[in-house]
Amino acid sequence: MVMVARHSAVACGTWRLGITWAPPYSDAMQEDEARIHATADLPPQLEGPSVWYGPEMARRQDWIHRLSSQEIAEVEQAARPWAGRELSGLQPGHFPLPHLGPRLASIRQDVLNGRGFALLRGLPVEDWPEDLSAAAFYGMGTHFGAARTQNAQGHLLGHVRDLGLRSDDPNVRIYQTAERQTFHTDSCDIVGLLCLQVARAGGDSALVSSNTIWNEMRRRRPDLAALLLQPVATDRRGEVPAGEQPFFTIPVFNWYEGGMSAIYQRQYIESAQRFEDAPRLDARWQEALDLLDKLANDPALNFLMTLQRGDIQLVHNHTLLHDRTAFENWPEPERQRHLLRLWLAPEDARPLPPVFAQRFGSVMPGSRGGVGAVNATAPGPHA
């Protein structure tokens, strides 16, 4: 026991003859003090609606927005003149939604400044030709932001389906396979998906708050949280803008102007090690990435969402990581899993640190994100 001299009695300890008996300075107390000291120089614990835990979110329904018959009719009327046409020139003014438009504006704010995601349900894609569904999705997307290129070919409207490829090819991106994607971000502010066809089995969408992951890492291992504030190399997977390296170096967590923005794809971080001039991943980096993945995959943090035909999912990449489980396709080609994808840049998006220009081309809201293709096109529905 350690004796501490005191001039008066105190509530804790045993007082006797002016001496207070205090508990020894334990290893646990030293660890607590070290942890407090380690967090002193870190960005703060994050608060607000973007910090959430999966089980609670799964029990809620307020993130599901069912389209009314009037809203669907309004979308169809606006989309029909654009069905089968080149969509890259389509602007919000070309796609009037007098009733649905204000609702989409409110949803956009919830995605950007609230929980970070939303699901719009009810587009009758099973009754529409594919080019009409594509025009409807693209037109609705213009009310969330400007479309950005998704590949080196400059496509603005992407197709997510299994092309029979494998992710161990360093020039293949995982969305082109039937493999599990693992938790990651896309290179844009908002990613939108329209489900045209579902898989025979699997293919569920998983979401987790990267802000919640930051809080958990900061609390459990502030030393590893601090490491993820440092730049790390991420493979561009063969889609290299002119004059750029085949990888970019951006921290996983980026604290800037009062907000935390994440950018992450573990497989691409590891595949960047194939380049001799990429910074090396040492054992501490592996430990930090392992903890991040452990937290992202914890069912206490994430939740699964099963997309139905006609669902539009919107995800804010800066505050969420998203994943897709592996899937088994139908044997019939026309029934195989197929989603359309948009990468969107809202003009009212959050500020990003200058380092994001390595991947986003620019950090100016409304004109950032994508992969830096020269000629942007919105290919037809069968591209």
C-alpha positions in Angstrom: 0.0 0.0 0.0 1.1 3.6 -0.7 0.8 6.1 2.1 0.0 9.7 1.1 0.2 12.4 3.7 -2.9 14.5 4.1 -3.9 17.3 6.5 -7.5 16.3 6.6 -9.8 13.3 6.2 -11.2 12.6 2.7 -14.2 10.6 1.6 -12.2 7.8 0.0 -9.5 5.7 1.7 -9.0 5.0 5.4 -8.2 8.0 7.5 -6.0 7.4 10.5 -3.8 9.9 12.4 -3.8 12.3 9.4 -2.7 9.7 6.9 -4.8 8.5 4.0 -4.3 5.1 2.5 -4.5 5.2 -1.3 -4.5 2.3 -3.8 -1.3 1.5 -5.6 -0.6 3.1 -9.0 -1.6 0.1 -11.1 -0.6 -0.8 -14.7 -4.2 -0.3 -15.7 -4.0 3.3 -14.4 -0.8 3.9 -16.3 -2.4 2.6 -19.5 -5.4 4.9 -19.0 -3.2 7.9 -18.5 -1.1 6.9 -21.6 -4.3 6.6 -23.6 -5.6 10.0 -22.5 -2.2 11.5 -23.3 -2.2 9.8 -26.8 -5.6 11.1 -27.7 -4.8 14.7 -26.7 -3.2 15.4 -30.1 -5.8 13.5 -32.1 -8.9 14.9 -33.8 -11.9 14.8 -31.4 -14.4 12.1 -30.9 -17.1 12.6 -33.6 -20.7 13.3 -32.8 -23.9 13.8 -34.7 -26.2 11.7 -37.0 -23.3 10.3 -39.0 -22.2 8.4 -36.0 -24.4 5.3 -35.7 -24.3 1.6 -35.0 -25.7 -1.0 -37.4 -28.3 -2.9 -35.3 -30.1 0.3 -34.3 -30.1 1.5 -37.9 -31.4 -1.8 -39.2 -34.4 -1.5 -36.9 -35.3 1.8 -38.3 -37.2 2.6 -41.5 -36.9 6.3 -41.8 -34.1 6.0 -44.3 -36.4 4.2 -46.8 -38.3 6.6 -49.0 -41.1 4.9 -51.0 -42.0 6.7 -54.2 -45.7 7.5 -54.6 -47.5 6.8 -57.9 -47.6 10.5 -58.6 -43.8 10.8 -58.1 -43.2 7.7 -60.3 -45.4 9.2 -63.1 -43.5 12.5 -62.8 -40.2 10.6 -63.2 -41.4 8.6 -66.2 -42.7 11.8 -67.9 -39.4 13.5 -67.5 -37.4 10.4 -68.6 -39.2 9.3 -71.7 -37.7 12.1 -74.0 -34.2 10.9 -72.9 -34.7 7.1 -73.3 -32.1 5.7 -75.7 -30.3 9.1 -76.0 -26.9 10.2 -75.0 -27.3 11.2 -71.3 -24.1 13.2 -70.6 -25.7 16.5 -71.5 -28.7 15.9 -69.2 -29.0 18.6 -66.5 -31.5 19.1 -63.7 -33.3 21.8 -65.7 -33.9 19.1 -68.4 -35.5 16.8 -65.9 -38.2 18.7 -64.1 -39.6 17.1 -60.9 -41.9 19.7 -59.5 -43.3 17.4 -56.7 -40.4 15.0 -56.2 -37.6 17.5 -56.6 -38.0 19.2 -53.1 -38.2 15.7 -51.5 -35.0 14.7 -53.3 -33.3 18.0 -52.1 -34.2 17.0 -48.5 -32.9 13.5 -49.0 -29.6 14.9 -50.4 -29.1 16.9 -47.3 -29.6 13.8 -45.1 -27.1 11.9 -47.2 -24.5 14.8 -47.1 -25.0 16.0 -43.5 -27.1 13.3 -41.7 -26.8 9.6 -41.5 -25.0 9.4 -44.8 -27.3 7.1 -46.8 -30.8 6.7 -48.2 -32.9 4.2 -50.1 -35.5 5.3 -52.7 -37.9 2.4 -53.4 -40.5 1.8 -56.1 -39.2 2.5 -59.6 -41.1 0.0 -61.8 -37.9 -1.2 -63.7 -39.6 -4.6 -64.3 -42.2 -2.8 -66.4 -39.9 -0.3 -68.1 -37.4 -0.9 -71.0 -33.8 -0.7 -69.8 -33.1 2.6 -71.6 -36.1 4.2 -69.8 -34.8 3.0 -66.4 -31.3 4.3 -67.3 -32.7 7.7 -68.2 -34.9 7.9 -65.1 -31.9 7.0 -62.8 -29.6 9.5 -64.5 -32.2 12.2 -64.5 -32.9 11.7 -60.8 -29.2 11.7 -60.1 -28.8 15.2 -61.6 -30.8 16.4 -58.6 -28.1 15.1 -56.3 -25.0 16.2 -58.2 -23.0 16.2 -61.4 -22.1 12.8 -62.8 -18.4 12.0 -62.8 -16.4 9.5 -64.8 -16.1 6.0 -63.4 -13.4 4.4 -65.6 -10.7 5.2 -68.0 -13.2 5.1 -70.9 -15.0 8.1 -69.4 -18.3 6.4 -68.7 -20.7 8.4 -66.5 -23.3 5.7 -66.2 -21.6 2.5 -64.9 -22.8 -1.1 -65.1 -22.2 -3.3 -62.0 -22.3 -6.9 -62.9 -20.1 -10.0 -63.0 -17.9 -10.0 -66.1 -16.3 -13.3 -65.2 -13.1 -11.6 -64.0 -11.0 -12.1 -60.9 -9.7 -9.4 -58.5 -6.2 -11.0 -58.3 -5.7 -9.4 -61.7 -4.3 -5.9 -60.7 -6.1 -4.3 -63.6 -9.5 -5.5 -62.6 -11.8 -3.6 -60.2 -13.8 -5.8 -57.8 -17.2 -4.6 -58.9 -16.5 -6.4 -62.2 -16.5 -9.8 -60.4 -18.9 -11.8 -58.3 -16.5 -11.7 -55.3 -17.2 -10.0 -52.0 -16.0 -6.4 -52.3 -15.0 -5.8 -48.7 -15.6 -2.4 -47.0 -14.4 0.5 -49.1 -15.1 3.9 -50.5 -15.6 5.0 -54.1 -13.8 8.0 -55.6 -16.7 10.5 -55.4 -18.9 12.3 -52.9 -22.1 10.3 -53.4 -22.4 6.9 -55.1 -25.9 6.0 -56.4 -27.0 2.5 -57.4 -30.2 1.4 -59.2 -31.0 -2.3 -58.9 -32.3 -3.7 -62.3 -31.8 -7.4 -61.5 -31.0 -9.3 -58.3 -28.7 -12.2 -57.9 -29.9 -15.8 -57.3 -28.3 -15.7 -53.9 -26.1 -13.1 -52.1 -25.1 -9.7 -53.3 -26.4 -7.9 -50.2 -25.2 -4.4 -49.5 -23.4 -3.7 -46.2 -22.9 -0.2 -44.7 -20.9 1.0 -41.7 -20.2 4.5 -40.4 -16.5 5.4 -40.9 -17.0 8.1 -38.2 -18.1 5.4 -35.8 -15.0 3.4 -36.7 -12.8 6.4 -36.0 -14.4 6.9 -32.6 -13.8 3.2 -31.8 -10.2 3.2 -33.0 -9.5 6.5 -31.1 -10.9 5.0 -27.9 -9.3 1.5 -28.2 -6.0 2.2 -29.9 -5.2 5.9 -30.3 -1.7 5.0 -31.5 -3.1 3.1 -34.5 -5.8 5.8 -35.1 -2.9 8.4 -35.3 -1.2 6.2 -37.9 -4.2 6.2 -40.2 -4.0 10.0 -40.3 -0.7 9.5 -42.3 -0.6 9.0 -46.1 -0.7 5.5 -47.4 -0.4 4.3 -51.0 -3.5 3.0 -52.8 -3.3 1.3 -56.2 -5.1 2.9 -59.2 -5.6 -0.6 -60.7 -4.4 0.4 -64.1 -6.6 3.5 -64.5 -3.8 6.1 -64.3 -4.4 9.7 -65.4 -1.7 11.3 -67.6 1.3 12.4 -65.6 0.2 10.7 -62.4 1.7 7.8 -60.5 0.0 4.4 -60.6 -1.0 4.9 -57.0 -2.1 7.8 -54.9 -1.1 8.6 -51.3 -3.9 9.8 -49.1 -4.5 9.1 -45.4 -7.4 6.7 -44.6 -8.8 9.3 -42.1 -8.6 13.1 -43.0 -9.6 15.7 -40.4 -10.3 19.0 -42.2 -12.4 22.1 -41.4 -14.2 20.3 -38.6 -15.1 17.1 -40.5 -13.6 13.6 -40.8 -13.5 12.2 -44.3 -12.4 8.6 -45.0 -11.0 7.0 -48.2 -10.3 3.3 -48.1 -9.9 0.1 -50.1 -7.7 -2.5 -48.3 -7.1 -4.7 -51.4 -5.9 -1.7 -53.3 -3.6 -0.6 -50.5 -2.0 -4.0 -50.5 -1.7 -4.3 -54.2 0.0 -0.9 -54.3 3.0 -2.6 -52.7 3.8 -4.1 -56.1 5.3 -0.7 -57.0 8.8 -0.2 -55.8 8.4 3.5 -55.1 5.2 3.1 -53.0 5.8 3.7 -49.3 6.1 0.3 -47.5 3.5 -1.2 -45.1 5.2 -2.2 -41.9 3.8 -4.4 -39.1 2.2 -1.4 -37.3 0.4 -0.4 -40.5 -0.8 -4.0 -40.9 -2.1 -3.9 -37.3 -3.9 -0.6 -37.9 -5.6 -1.9 -41.1 -6.5 -5.1 -39.4 -8.2 -3.3 -36.6 -10.1 -1.1 -39.0 -11.3 -4.1 -40.9 -12.2 -5.9 -37.7 -14.4 -3.0 -36.7 -15.9 -2.6 -40.1 -16.9 -6.3 -40.1 -18.3 -6.2 -36.6 -22.1 -6.8 -36.7 -22.3 -4.4 -33.7 -21.2 -1.6 -36.1 -22.5 -2.6 -39.6 -25.7 -3.8 -41.1 -26.9 -5.5 -44.3 -29.4 -4.1 -46.8 -31.0 -6.3 -49.5 -31.7 -4.2 -52.6 -34.9 -5.0 -54.5 -35.5 -4.3 -58.2 -36.3 -0.6 -58.6 -34.4 0.4 -55.4 -32.0 3.4 -55.6 -29.3 3.4 -52.9 -27.4 6.6 -52.2 -24.2 6.5 -50.1 -22.0 9.4 -48.8 -18.4 8.1 -49.3 -16.8 10.5 -46.9 -18.6 9.2 -43.8 -19.5 5.6 -44.8 -17.8 2.5 -46.0 -19.8 0.1 -48.1 -19.5 -3.5 -49.0 -21.2 -6.1 -51.1 -21.4 -9.8 -50.2 -20.3 -12.4 -52.8 -23.2 -13.6 -55.0 -24.4 -16.5 -57.2 -25.9 -15.6 -60.5 -28.9 -17.0 -62.3 -27.9 -19.2 -65.3 -30.1 -17.1 -67.7 -28.1 -14.0 -68.9 -31.2 -11.8 -68.8 -31.8 -12.5 -65.1 -28.2 -12.0 -63.9 -27.5 -9.4 -61.2 -27.2 -6.0 -62.8 -27.1 -2.5 -61.2 -26.6 0.9 -62.7 -24.2 3.2 -60.9 -23.6 7.0 -60.7 -20.7 8.8 -59.1 -22.1 12.2 -58.1 -20.5 15.6 -57.2 -23.0 17.9 -55.3 -22.2 21.6 -55.4 -23.0 21.8 -51.7 -20.7 18.9 -50.7 -18.3 19.2 -47.7 -14.8 20.8 -48.0 -12.0 18.2 -48.7 -8.3 18.6 -47.9 -6.0 19.4 -50.9 -4.5 15.9 -50.8 -7.8 14.5 -52.2 -6.9 16.1 -55.5 -4.6 13.2 -56.2 -7.6 11.0 -56.5 -10.5 13.4 -57.1 -8.7 15.5 -59.7 -10.0 18.6 -57.8 -11.4 19.4 -54.4 -13.9 21.9 -55.8 -17.5 20.8 -54.9 -19.5 20.1 -57.9 -16.6 19.2 -60.2 -14.5 16.7 -58.3 -14.3 12.9 -58.2 -14.0 10.2 -60.9 -10.9 8.7 -62.4 -9.7 11.5 -64.6 -10.8 10.4 -68.0 -10.6 12.9 -70.9 -13.9 12.4 -72.7 -16.9 11.7 -70.6 -19.8 9.8 -72.0 -22.9 8.2 -70.7 -23.1 4.9 -72.6 -26.4 3.2 -73.5 -28.0 0.6 -71.3 -26.3 -2.3 -73.0 -22.7 -0.9 -72.7 
